[in-house]
Amino acid sequence: MKRWLRFLVKLLAGAVLLALVVIAVLWWVTKPARPDDFYLSSSEFPASPGKLVKIEPFTRMVPASANGWRLLYSTTRFDGTIAPASAIVLAPKERKAEPAGIIAWTHGTTGFDPACAPSVLDEPFANVPALEEVLAEGWVIVATDYIGLGTAGPHPYLIGEGQARSALDSIRALKQIENINVS
């Protein structure tokens, strides 16, 4: 009986070790992208939420019918302190004279690490439903990464108020972009 038990323990330990090696190799092979310096906030950060801090063009996987930007803006943490968050904005290239409507897309679970921000992922719009159709109708899309994804954490995972603030403040920041006429 003891011999059988020792064999079982060794077999189980070997299986666990093999699983850990496979996970490590898969992680190393896929090497998630890391946020670049854009996601770092300056020492002169706004004291109020919804302020546009940085903006730059964003082109990765942006549909041909749209222009894209990534934003760094101020928002509010669950404890009331101001923190940076990032977002992507997509606007149709052909814009109407009247102000465009805004769709604030809030992504589901992507992870907890800053590298899990949709704006950092290889396919940032993979889970955005009806993207082409929304742009064709003239809507502007703002997609927040939330606090802690892209930017420094902690990420407010499943804390609805913190996630809602990030989404609302991304709309406020969007409205500060020149040459985008939104309602």
C-alpha positions in Angstrom: 0.0 0.0 0.0 2.8 2.4 0.8 4.5 1.8 -2.5 1.3 2.5 -4.3 0.7 5.7 -2.3 4.3 6.9 -3.0 3.8 6.2 -6.7 0.5 8.2 -6.7 2.1 11.2 -4.9 5.0 11.2 -7.4 2.6 10.9 -10.3 0.5 13.8 -9.0 3.6 16.0 -8.4 4.8 15.2 -11.9 1.4 16.2 -13.3 1.4 19.5 -11.4 5.0 20.3 -12.5 4.1 19.5 -16.1 1.1 21.8 -15.9 3.1 24.6 -14.5 5.7 24.2 -17.2 3.0 24.2 -19.9 1.4 27.4 -18.5 4.8 29.1 -18.3 5.7 28.2 -21.8 2.3 29.3 -23.1 2.6 32.6 -21.3 6.1 33.2 -22.6 5.1 32.3 -26.2 2.1 34.7 -26.2 4.0 37.5 -24.3 1.2 39.9 -23.6 1.9 43.5 -24.8 3.0 46.0 -22.1 1.6 49.5 -21.8 4.1 52.0 -23.2 5.0 55.5 -21.8 1.8 57.0 -23.1 0.0 55.4 -20.1 2.2 57.2 -17.5 0.7 60.3 -16.1 2.7 63.5 -15.6 3.3 65.1 -12.3 0.9 67.9 -13.4 -2.2 65.8 -13.2 -5.6 67.5 -13.1 -7.3 67.7 -9.7 -10.8 67.0 -11.0 -12.3 64.1 -13.0 -13.1 64.0 -16.7 -10.1 66.1 -17.8 -8.2 65.2 -21.0 -4.5 64.8 -20.1 -3.0 63.3 -23.3 -4.2 62.3 -26.8 -2.5 60.7 -29.7 -3.6 58.9 -32.9 -4.4 55.3 -32.6 -4.3 53.1 -35.7 -4.1 49.4 -34.6 -7.1 47.5 -36.0 -9.0 50.7 -36.6 -11.6 50.2 -39.3 -10.8 52.0 -42.6 -14.0 54.1 -42.2 -12.8 55.6 -38.9 -10.1 57.7 -37.2 -8.8 56.6 -33.9 -7.2 58.1 -30.9 -6.1 56.9 -27.5 -6.7 59.2 -24.5 -5.3 59.5 -21.0 -7.8 61.3 -18.7 -8.6 61.9 -15.1 -11.2 59.9 -13.2 -12.2 59.0 -9.7 -11.2 55.9 -7.7 -13.6 54.2 -5.3 -12.0 56.1 -2.4 -12.6 59.5 -4.1 -9.1 60.2 -5.2 -8.3 61.3 -8.7 -6.4 58.8 -10.9 -5.5 58.3 -14.6 -7.4 56.1 -16.9 -7.0 55.4 -20.6 -9.5 55.0 -23.5 -9.8 54.6 -27.2 -12.0 56.9 -29.3 -13.2 56.0 -32.8 -15.0 58.6 -35.0 -16.3 58.1 -38.6 -14.0 59.7 -41.2 -17.1 61.1 -42.9 -18.8 63.2 -40.3 -22.2 65.0 -40.5 -22.7 68.7 -39.8 -24.8 68.0 -36.7 -23.2 66.7 -33.5 -22.6 63.0 -33.4 -24.0 60.8 -30.8 -21.7 59.0 -28.4 -21.6 55.4 -27.5 -19.5 54.6 -24.3 -18.5 50.9 -24.7 -17.5 49.3 -21.5 -15.6 46.0 -21.9 -16.1 42.9 -19.9 -13.4 41.0 -18.0 -10.0 41.1 -19.7 -7.7 40.5 -16.6 -6.2 42.6 -13.8 -2.7 43.4 -15.2 -2.1 46.8 -16.9 -1.3 44.8 -20.1 -4.9 43.6 -20.1 -6.3 47.0 -21.2 -8.2 46.7 -24.5 -6.1 49.6 -25.9 -3.0 47.5 -25.3 -4.3 44.2 -26.7 -3.5 43.1 -30.3 -7.1 43.2 -31.2 -8.6 46.1 -29.2 -12.1 45.9 -30.8 -12.5 42.2 -31.0 -15.5 42.3 -28.6 -17.1 45.5 -29.7 -20.5 44.5 -31.3 -21.6 46.1 -34.5 -18.6 48.3 -34.7 -18.8 49.0 -38.5 -22.5 49.5 -38.4 -22.3 52.0 -35.5 -19.6 54.0 -37.3 -21.6 53.9 -40.5 -24.5 55.6 -38.6 -22.2 58.4 -37.6 -21.8 57.6 -33.9 -18.5 58.2 -32.0 -17.3 55.4 -29.8 -15.3 55.9 -26.6 -14.0 52.7 -25.0 -12.5 53.1 -21.5 -9.8 50.8 -20.2 -10.8 51.7 -16.6 -8.3 52.5 -13.9 -5.6 49.9 -13.5 -5.7 48.5 -17.0 -3.1 50.4 -19.1 -2.6 52.8 -16.2 -1.5 52.2 -12.6 -3.9 50.2 -10.5 -5.7 49.0 -8.6 -8.4 48.0 -11.2 -11.9 48.3 -9.8 -12.9 44.9 -10.9 -16.7 44.4 -10.3 -16.9 47.7 -8.5 -19.7 49.2 -10.6 -19.3 52.7 -9.3 -15.6 52.9 -10.2 -16.2 51.5 -13.6 -19.1 53.8 -14.2 -17.0 56.8 -13.2 -14.3 55.7 -15.7 -16.9 55.5 -18.5 -18.5 58.8 -17.6 -15.2 60.6 -17.4 -14.1 59.1 -20.7 -17.1 60.9 -22.3 -16.2 64.1 -20.6 -12.6 63.8 -21.9 -13.9 63.0 -25.4 -15.9 66.2 -25.4 -12.6 68.1 -25.0 -11.1 66.8 -28.3 -10.9 69.4 -31.0 -12.4 68.6 -34.3 -14.9 66.1 -32.9 -18.4 67.5 -32.7 -20.4 65.3 -30.3 -23.6 65.9 -28.4 
